[in-house]
Amino acid sequence: MFESLPPYPRPVRILHLTPELPFAPGGGGGQTHEFFLLRRLAELGHDVLNISPAEPRWMAHTDALREVGVRNWVAPRPASQPLEAARALLEDPCVLATALTGPVRALEMRVFWRRLAPLVQRAIAEHRPEVVVVGHDMAAAWAQAIPREIPAVLTLHNLTWRWYESRARLAGGSRAALLRAEGARYRRHVLRTLDRYDLLLPVSTQEADELRALTAKRVELLPIGVDTQVLAPTPDAGADPPRFLFTGTMSYPPNAEGARWLAAEVWPLVRAQLPLARLTIVGKDPPVAVRALDGRDGIEVAGFVESMVPYFEQATAVLVPIRTGAGIRVKIIEAMSAGRAIVSTSLGWEGMVGVESGRHLLVADAPADFAAAAVRLIGEPQTRTAMAGAARELAVREYDWRSLGNRLGELLDSCTSR
C-alpha cells in the first residue's frame, strides 16, 4: 500500500528551519514528526535542506537526516544554556527587547536565531529555496528574516498558548494567573507573526478550527503520524497477568504529571480488582518523581528504549492519562497502529481525525471511571479486540508517515505555484 513512489513530477527546493534537531529513533514527538516527513519528501525527489540548533546531547544524531537523503546544517549550542542566553542578551539589543516584551519561548528562539541566521543567509544564496518551512509556533518569528518573495509555511505541532491554558486549569492561585498571562502573551506574539506565512499546518482538528477563526490565512490539517509498517499488530498478549502500558517523553511535563496521576489516583483502583496487573511506563528522561514509581505495586519505569515494538507486543492495553497539554499525542497513534486497545482522558485524544469514543478507544476522566474502563478491557476480550482492530484500520488510513508526507509534498508544491 505504501510502496516507494517515483520521483515527484516537479521537485521542489525546500528550506526547513526548526528549533529541535529532527531525528529518530529517540527524538521527542516533534523531532520524530519532522524527521519522518523530511525523509518522505526526500524519497519523493524533493531537494530538502534542514537547519537546526543542536544541544550537545543531540550532536550524535546529526547524520540521521543525511542518511535518508536530507541535507542537514547544524548550529551547535554550548553546554551551558543560561550562559548562552546571557551572552546573547549582552551582545544583541534585539534579544534584550524580546526578553522585555515577549513570552519566554520567544526569547529562547531569538537566542537560537543568532546562531542560525548566518546559515540561513548562506542557504538562501546557495540552495535558492522555493519554499521555507518553519517548525513550531515558538519559532514563527524566524520567517520575518526570509525574503518576502519566498513562500513560507508554518507547521504547528501544537498551539502552545493552549498548553499554558490547560495547565492553568489544573493550577491554583497565583500560579494559574501566571500561566494564563503567559499563554495570552504567547498567543499575541504568534498571531503577530502569521502575516508572513502563506500556509499554516496544525496537527489537530480543534487547533485547525481555532486558527481559521483567528486568521484569514490558508489552514490545512496535517496530523502527526507513525510508521504503520513498523508498528504492526501482533496477537493479543492476553490478560494473564494483564499488562498496561503508558508511553511518552517523560521530560515533557504533561507526561510526567500523567504518570504520577495514574500511579496515585487510578492504579490502586485497578489493582484492587486486578491484583496481578502490571503497568510499564516507558519514555526518556523520567524525572525523579516518576523514577520513584519503579517497583511499586506492579509498576515498572523503563525510561528510554530503542524500540517500542516489544512493549506494545507485551501490552494488553494502553493507557493515556493526559490532563494538560496541546496538539496530538503520538502515544495514541502508536497504540492504534500496534493494534492495542486504549483508555484515554478526554484531553488525551482531543483533535484526532476520525477517532470515535467507544469505537476506537474508551474515554474517562475521573480516576474511578478511568480505572473501570481499564478493568473492562481486561474482562471483555471481544471488546478489546474489536476496538484494537478498528483503531489499526484508522491508523493505516489517516496516520501513516508516507501518506502524510505525500500530502505535505502536494501542499508545498501548491505554495510555490502562487
C-alpha positions as CSV (number, residue, x, y, z in Angstrom):
1,M,0.0,0.0,0.0
2,F,2.9,2.4,0.8
3,E,5.5,1.3,-1.8
4,S,8.0,4.0,-2.8
5,L,6.8,6.4,-5.3
6,P,8.6,7.6,-8.5
7,P,10.2,11.0,-8.2
8,Y,7.8,13.9,-7.7
9,P,6.7,15.4,-11.0
10,R,8.3,18.7,-10.1
11,P,10.9,18.5,-7.4
12,V,10.8,21.5,-5.0
13,R,13.8,23.1,-3.3
14,I,12.8,23.2,0.4
15,L,14.5,25.0,3.3
16,H,13.3,23.6,6.6
17,L,14.0,25.5,9.9
18,T,13.3,24.1,13.3
19,P,14.5,24.7,16.9
20,E,14.7,20.9,17.5
21,L,17.1,18.7,15.6
22,P,14.9,16.1,13.7
23,F,16.0,12.5,14.4
24,A,14.6,9.1,15.1
25,P,14.6,6.8,17.0
26,G,14.9,8.6,20.3
27,G,13.8,12.1,19.3
28,G,10.8,13.7,21.0
29,G,7.4,13.9,19.4
30,G,8.2,17.0,17.3
31,Q,11.7,15.8,16.3
32,T,10.3,12.4,15.2
33,H,7.4,14.1,13.3
34,E,9.8,16.3,11.4
35,F,12.3,13.5,10.7
36,F,9.8,11.2,9.0
37,L,8.2,14.0,7.0
38,L,11.5,15.3,5.7
39,R,12.6,11.7,4.9
40,R,9.4,11.2,2.9
41,L,9.9,14.5,1.0
42,A,13.5,13.3,0.1
43,E,12.1,9.9,-1.1
44,L,9.7,11.8,-3.4
45,G,12.6,13.5,-5.0
46,H,12.4,17.0,-3.4
47,D,15.7,18.8,-2.6
48,V,15.5,19.3,1.2
49,L,17.9,21.3,3.4
50,N,17.3,21.3,7.2
51,I,18.9,23.9,9.5
52,S,18.6,23.4,13.3
53,P,20.4,24.3,16.5
54,A,21.6,21.3,18.4
55,E,22.5,21.0,22.1
56,P,25.4,18.7,22.9
57,R,23.4,15.6,23.6
58,W,21.8,15.8,20.1
59,M,25.1,16.1,18.2
60,A,25.4,12.3,17.9
61,H,22.2,12.3,15.8
62,T,23.2,14.9,13.2
63,D,23.7,12.3,10.5
64,A,20.3,10.8,10.8
65,L,18.8,13.1,8.2
66,R,21.8,12.9,5.9
67,E,21.5,9.1,5.9
68,V,17.9,9.4,4.4
69,G,18.8,12.0,1.8
70,V,18.2,15.3,3.6
71,R,21.0,17.8,3.8
72,N,21.4,18.9,7.4
73,W,23.3,22.0,8.6
74,V,23.6,22.2,12.4
75,A,24.4,25.1,14.7
76,P,26.0,23.6,17.9
77,R,24.8,25.0,21.1
78,P,27.0,25.4,24.2
79,A,26.6,23.1,27.2
80,S,25.6,26.0,29.4
81,Q,22.2,27.3,28.3
82,P,22.0,30.1,30.9
83,L,25.4,31.3,29.7
84,E,24.2,31.1,26.1
85,A,21.2,33.3,26.9
86,A,23.2,35.8,29.0
87,R,25.8,36.2,26.2
88,A,23.1,36.8,23.7
89,L,21.4,39.4,25.9
90,L,24.7,41.3,26.2
91,E,25.6,41.1,22.5
92,D,22.3,41.7,20.8
93,P,19.9,44.6,21.7
94,C,17.1,42.8,19.9
95,V,17.4,39.8,22.2
96,L,17.0,42.2,25.2
97,A,13.9,43.8,23.6
98,T,12.4,40.3,23.1
99,A,13.1,39.5,26.8
100,L,11.3,42.6,27.9
101,T,8.2,42.4,25.6
102,G,7.7,38.8,24.5
103,P,7.0,35.4,26.1
104,V,9.8,33.2,27.4
105,R,9.8,30.9,24.4
106,A,10.2,33.9,22.1
107,L,13.4,34.9,23.9
108,E,14.7,31.3,23.6
109,M,14.0,31.4,19.8
110,R,15.8,34.8,19.5
111,V,18.8,33.3,21.1
112,F,18.8,30.4,18.7
113,W,18.4,32.7,15.8
114,R,21.7,34.4,16.4
115,R,23.4,31.0,15.6
116,L,21.1,30.1,12.8
117,A,21.0,33.4,10.9
118,P,24.4,33.1,9.1
119,L,23.5,29.5,8.0
120,V,20.1,30.7,6.7
121,Q,21.6,33.5,4.7
122,R,24.1,31.1,3.1
123,A,21.2,28.6,2.4
124,I,19.2,31.3,0.6
125,A,22.2,32.2,-1.6
126,E,23.3,28.7,-2.3
127,H,20.3,26.5,-2.0
128,R,17.9,29.0,-3.6
129,P,14.8,27.6,-1.8
130,E,11.4,27.8,-3.5
131,V,9.7,27.5,-0.1
132,V,10.7,27.8,3.5
133,V,9.1,25.7,6.2
134,V,9.4,26.7,9.9
135,G,8.7,24.1,12.5
136,H,6.8,25.0,15.8
137,D,4.8,28.2,16.6
138,M,7.6,29.2,19.1
139,A,9.9,29.8,16.1
140,A,7.2,31.6,13.9
141,A,9.1,34.9,14.0
142,W,12.1,33.4,12.1
143,A,10.3,33.7,8.8
144,Q,10.4,37.5,9.1
145,A,14.1,37.3,8.1
146,I,13.3,35.4,4.9
147,P,12.9,37.4,1.7
148,R,9.3,38.0,1.0
149,E,9.4,36.5,-2.4
150,I,10.0,33.1,-0.9
151,P,6.7,31.5,0.3
152,A,6.7,30.5,3.9
153,V,4.9,27.6,5.7
154,L,4.4,27.2,9.4
155,T,3.9,23.7,10.9
156,L,2.2,24.0,14.3
157,H,2.9,20.9,16.4
158,N,0.5,22.4,18.9
159,L,-0.8,25.8,19.7
160,T,1.4,26.5,22.7
161,W,-0.9,29.0,24.2
162,R,-3.4,26.1,24.7
163,W,-0.7,24.3,26.6
164,Y,-0.4,27.2,29.0
165,E,-4.2,27.4,29.3
166,S,-4.6,23.7,30.0
167,R,-2.0,23.8,32.8
168,A,-3.7,26.9,34.3
169,R,-6.9,25.0,34.6
170,L,-5.2,22.5,37.0
171,A,-3.2,25.0,38.8
172,G,-4.3,27.3,41.6
173,G,-3.9,30.8,42.8
174,S,-1.0,32.9,41.6
175,R,0.4,30.1,39.5
176,A,-2.8,29.8,37.5
177,A,-2.8,33.5,36.9
178,L,0.8,33.5,35.7
179,L,0.2,30.6,33.3
180,R,-2.9,32.3,31.9
181,A,-0.9,35.6,31.4
182,E,2.0,33.8,29.7
183,G,-0.5,32.0,27.5
184,A,-2.1,35.3,26.4
185,R,1.3,36.8,25.7
186,Y,2.3,33.8,23.7
187,R,-0.9,33.9,21.7
188,R,-0.4,37.6,20.9
189,H,3.2,37.0,19.9
190,V,2.4,34.2,17.5
191,L,-0.6,35.9,15.9
192,R,1.6,38.9,15.1
193,T,3.9,36.7,13.0
194,L,1.3,34.9,10.9
195,D,1.0,37.6,8.3
196,R,4.4,36.4,6.8
197,Y,3.0,32.9,6.1
198,D,1.3,31.6,3.1
199,L,0.1,28.3,4.7
200,L,-0.4,27.1,8.3
201,L,-0.3,23.4,9.1
202,P,-1.7,22.4,12.5
203,V,-1.9,18.8,13.6
204,S,-5.2,18.8,15.5
205,T,-8.8,19.4,14.2
206,Q,-9.6,21.7,17.1
207,E,-6.5,23.7,16.6
208,A,-7.2,24.0,12.9
209,D,-10.6,25.3,13.7
210,E,-9.2,27.8,16.1
211,L,-6.7,29.1,13.6
212,R,-9.3,29.5,10.9
213,A,-11.3,31.7,13.4
214,L,-8.2,33.8,14.2
215,T,-6.7,34.4,10.8
216,A,-7.7,34.6,7.1
217,K,-4.5,32.7,6.2
218,R,-4.8,29.3,4.5
219,V,-5.0,26.5,7.1
220,E,-4.6,22.8,6.2
221,L,-4.7,19.9,8.7
222,L,-1.6,17.7,8.7
223,P,-1.7,15.3,11.6
224,I,1.2,13.7,13.4
225,G,1.8,10.1,12.2
226,V,3.6,6.8,12.7
227,D,5.2,4.1,10.6
228,T,2.4,1.6,10.5
229,Q,4.6,-1.0,8.8
230,V,7.0,-1.0,11.8
231,L,4.3,-0.7,14.5
232,A,2.1,-3.5,13.2
233,P,-0.4,-5.6,15.1
234,T,0.7,-8.8,16.8
235,P,-1.5,-11.4,18.6
236,D,-3.2,-10.0,21.7
237,A,-1.0,-10.7,24.6
238,G,-4.0,-11.8,26.7
239,A,-4.6,-11.0,30.3
240,D,-2.6,-13.4,32.4
241,P,-1.3,-11.3,34.1
242,P,-2.9,-8.1,32.4
243,R,-0.2,-5.7,31.3
244,F,-0.9,-2.0,30.8
245,L,1.4,0.5,29.0
246,F,1.9,4.2,29.2
247,T,4.5,5.8,27.0
248,G,5.8,9.3,26.2
249,T,8.8,11.6,26.6
250,M,8.9,11.9,30.4
251,S,10.8,15.2,30.4
252,Y,7.6,16.7,28.9
253,P,5.6,17.9,32.0
254,P,2.2,16.7,30.9
255,N,3.5,13.1,30.5
256,A,5.3,13.1,33.9
257,E,2.2,14.6,35.6
258,G,0.0,12.0,33.8
259,A,2.3,9.2,35.1
260,R,2.1,10.4,38.7
261,W,-1.7,10.9,38.5
262,L,-2.1,7.4,37.0
263,A,0.0,5.8,39.7
264,A,-1.5,7.7,42.6
265,E,-5.2,8.0,41.7
266,V,-6.0,5.3,39.2
267,W,-3.6,2.4,39.6
268,P,-4.7,1.5,43.2
269,L,-8.3,1.1,41.9
270,V,-7.1,-1.1,39.1
271,R,-5.0,-3.3,41.4
272,A,-7.9,-3.7,43.8
273,Q,-9.8,-5.6,41.1
274,L,-6.8,-7.0,39.2
275,P,-4.2,-7.7,41.9
276,L,-1.7,-9.2,39.5
277,A,-1.9,-6.4,36.9
278,R,1.3,-4.8,35.7
279,L,2.0,-1.3,34.5
280,T,5.0,-0.3,32.4
281,I,5.9,3.4,32.0
282,V,8.3,4.0,29.0
283,G,9.8,7.3,28.0
284,K,13.1,9.1,28.0
285,D,14.3,11.4,30.8
286,P,11.9,10.5,33.5
287,P,12.1,13.0,36.4
288,V,12.9,11.8,40.0
289,A,9.2,11.6,40.9
290,V,8.5,9.2,38.0
291,R,11.6,7.1,38.6
292,A,10.4,6.7,42.2
293,L,7.4,4.8,41.0
294,D,9.6,1.9,39.7
295,G,9.0,-1.3,41.7
296,R,5.9,0.0,43.5
297,D,2.6,-2.1,43.2
298,G,3.5,-3.8,40.0
299,I,4.8,-0.7,38.2
300,E,8.0,-0.7,36.1
301,V,9.6,2.5,34.8
302,A,11.7,1.6,31.8
303,G,12.9,5.1,30.7
304,F,14.3,5.4,27.2
305,V,14.1,2.3,24.9
306,E,15.5,1.8,21.4
307,S,12.2,0.4,20.1
308,M,8.6,0.5,21.4
309,V,7.7,-2.6,19.3
310,P,8.3,-5.2,22.1
311,Y,6.5,-3.1,24.7
312,F,3.3,-2.9,22.5
313,E,3.6,-6.6,21.8
314,Q,3.5,-7.4,25.6
315,A,0.8,-4.9,26.4
316,T,-2.8,-6.0,26.9
317,A,-4.0,-2.3,26.7
318,V,-2.5,1.2,26.5
319,L,-3.4,4.0,29.0
320,V,-3.2,7.7,28.1
321,P,-3.7,9.6,31.4
322,I,-3.0,13.1,29.9
323,R,-4.6,16.0,31.7
324,T,-2.7,19.0,30.3
325,G,-1.1,19.9,27.0
326,A,-2.0,20.6,23.4
327,G,-1.6,19.1,19.9
328,I,-1.9,15.4,19.2
329,R,-0.5,12.7,21.4
330,V,1.7,10.4,19.4
331,K,1.3,7.7,22.0
332,I,-2.4,7.2,20.9
333,I,-1.5,6.9,17.3
334,E,1.3,4.4,18.1
335,A,-1.1,2.3,20.1
336,M,-3.7,2.4,17.3
337,S,-1.0,1.3,14.8
338,A,0.1,-1.5,17.1
339,G,-3.4,-2.8,17.4
340,R,-3.8,-2.3,21.1
341,A,-7.0,-1.2,22.9
342,I,-6.8,2.2,24.6
343,V,-8.2,4.1,27.6
344,S,-7.7,7.9,27.4
345,T,-8.7,11.0,29.1
346,S,-10.8,13.5,27.0
347,L,-7.8,15.7,26.5
348,G,-5.6,12.8,25.5
349,W,-7.4,12.2,22.2
350,E,-8.6,15.7,21.6
351,G,-8.4,16.9,17.9
352,M,-7.8,13.5,16.3
353,V,-9.1,12.8,12.8
354,G,-11.7,10.1,12.6
355,V,-11.4,8.8,16.2
356,E,-14.7,7.9,17.9
357,S,-15.1,7.3,21.6
358,G,-16.5,3.8,22.2
359,R,-15.3,2.6,18.8
360,H,-11.6,3.2,18.7
361,L,-10.9,3.8,22.4
362,L,-12.6,4.2,25.8
363,V,-12.6,7.7,27.3
364,A,-12.7,8.6,31.0
365,D,-11.5,11.5,33.1
366,A,-12.3,10.7,36.8
367,P,-9.9,8.2,38.4
368,A,-12.7,5.7,39.2
369,D,-14.1,5.9,35.7
370,F,-10.6,5.6,34.1
371,A,-9.8,2.5,36.3
372,A,-13.2,0.9,35.5
373,A,-12.5,1.4,31.7
374,A,-9.1,-0.3,32.1
375,V,-10.6,-3.2,34.0
376,R,-13.4,-3.5,31.4
377,L,-10.8,-4.0,28.6
378,I,-9.4,-6.9,30.5
379,G,-12.7,-8.5,31.3
380,E,-14.1,-8.1,27.8
381,P,-11.6,-9.6,25.3
382,Q,-14.1,-9.2,22.4
383,T,-14.5,-5.5,23.1
384,R,-10.7,-5.2,23.3
385,T,-10.2,-7.0,20.0
386,A,-12.9,-5.0,18.2
387,M,-11.5,-1.6,19.4
388,A,-8.0,-2.6,18.5
389,G,-8.9,-3.7,15.0
390,A,-10.9,-0.5,14.3
391,A,-8.1,1.6,15.6
392,R,-5.5,-0.1,13.5
393,E,-7.6,0.4,10.4
394,L,-7.9,4.1,11.1
395,A,-4.2,4.4,11.8
396,V,-3.3,3.0,8.4
397,R,-5.8,5.2,6.6
398,E,-5.1,8.5,8.3
399,Y,-1.9,8.5,10.2
400,D,0.9,6.7,8.2
401,W,4.0,8.9,7.6
402,R,4.1,8.0,3.9
403,S,0.6,9.3,3.1
404,L,1.2,12.4,5.3
405,G,4.5,13.1,3.6
406,N,2.8,12.7,0.2
407,R,0.2,15.3,1.3
408,L,2.9,17.7,2.6
409,G,4.7,17.5,-0.8
410,E,1.5,18.5,-2.5
411,L,0.9,21.4,-0.2
412,L,4.4,22.7,-0.5
413,D,4.2,22.4,-4.3
414,S,0.9,24.4,-4.2
415,C,2.7,27.2,-2.4
416,T,5.4,27.5,-5.0
417,S,2.8,27.9,-7.7
418,R,1.3,31.1,-6.3
